[in-house]
Amino acid sequence: MKIDGVFSGGGVKAYAFIGVLESLEQKGLKLERAAGTSAGAIMASFVAADYHAEEVKALFYDLELKRFLDPPKITQWLPFSRWLFLYFQLGLYKGDRLEKWLQVQLGKKGVHTFADLKTGYLKVVVSDLSLGKLVVIPDDLERIYQINPREFSVAKAVRMSAGFPYFFMPGKIMGANGYKSIIVDGGLLSNFPLWLFARKNAKDDRPVLGIKLTENMEEERRPQSISNAFDLFHALFSTMKQAHDTRYISTTDQPHIMFVPVEKTETMDFQLNEERRVELIQSGRETADRFLKHWPK
């Protein structure tokens, strides 16, 4: 059975998606269109490129995540300069290695630009800070930047969506008017873009499955304690990520959302060990197995 899928952001917690993909394949469910934000955009791009669950698992299982931490070389000799790059370049790491890795892996399936994918089969969410807009790539490229979406790099779009603020240096898109837009993590404005594949109530629509990585549900409902500037920044970022999507998720939509628990894992823990990777994959598989017993109805 063919379905469409939307993947939430979540950083390295996205290992849980691998278990979900394994369960979907075992149940005979084939993802067609895919959409996502941040780490969810990475997974969506592999789905759109027709990677199977075992292939995705092979790519990520032994992947040394630290290889994606690529600070400017000068910081090796002048450690203090990293804070200068943070101030002037708006991030600690360039993100070039992540984009190059994506180019290589997607290229193995013949995917380089959006012209290599079926129209509408991949949607990636980014945040344009310069224009103050949520941008969906490739849908909005021509309207906002006068860029031919068919010529735009899929790897670049995904890397920009995964550009966690202050961690990775922002991406940039040059518009037709010569104005350079600063692009960061799509999760800033929509961390779970289920609305991208909003159901039209047509009986022949493919079912849309939302896959959301989440902490303990009870803990998420508790008010955040704010006692200093760091707490305030964390609360601001968390609120921006969740508010739009929480408002959109209605009671009607919830039966189509798989909430995958990913506790005890930091979003940007690039030191993630093998034991925790296995636990995340297992959590995704077990959650999906339970959920798919009753979905789709």
Stockholm file with secondary structure:
# STOCKHOLM 1.0

chainA/1-297         MKIDGVFSGGGVKAYAFIGVLESLEQKGLKLERAAGTSAGAIMASFVAADYHAEEVKALFYDLELKRFLDPPKITQWLPFSRWLFLYFQLGLYKGDRLEKWLQVQLGKKGVHTFADLKTGYLKVVVSDLSLGKLVVIPDDLERIYQINPREFSVAKAVRMSAGFPYFFMPGKIMGANGYKSIIVDGGLLSNFPLWLFARKNAKDDRPVLGIKLTENMEEERRPQSISNAFDLFHALFSTMKQAHDTRYISTTDQPHIMFVPVEKTETMDFQLNEERRVELIQSGRETADRFLKHWPK
#=GR chainA/1-297 SS CEEEEEECCCGGGGHHHHHHHHHHHHTTCEEEEEEEETHHHHHHHHHHTTCCHHHHHHHHHTCCGGGGCCCCGGGGTCTTHHHHHHHHHSEEECCHHHHHHHHHHHHTTTCSBGGGSCTTSEEEEEEETTTTEEEEETTTIIIIICCCGGGSBHHHHHHHHTCCTEEECCEEEECTTSCEEEEEEGGGTCSSCGGGGCCCCCTTSCCEEEEEEESCHHHHTSCCCCCSHHHHHHHHHHHHHHHHHHHHCCTTTGGGEEEEECTTCCTTCTTCCHHHHHHHHHHHHHHHHHHTTSCCC
#=GC SS_cons         CEEEEEECCCGGGGHHHHHHHHHHHHTTCEEEEEEEETHHHHHHHHHHTTCCHHHHHHHHHTCCGGGGCCCCGGGGTCTTHHHHHHHHHSEEECCHHHHHHHHHHHHTTTCSBGGGSCTTSEEEEEEETTTTEEEEETTTIIIIICCCGGGSBHHHHHHHHTCCTEEECCEEEECTTSCEEEEEEGGGTCSSCGGGGCCCCCTTSCCEEEEEEESCHHHHTSCCCCCSHHHHHHHHHHHHHHHHHHHHCCTTTGGGEEEEECTTCCTTCTTCCHHHHHHHHHHHHHHHHHHTTSCCC
//
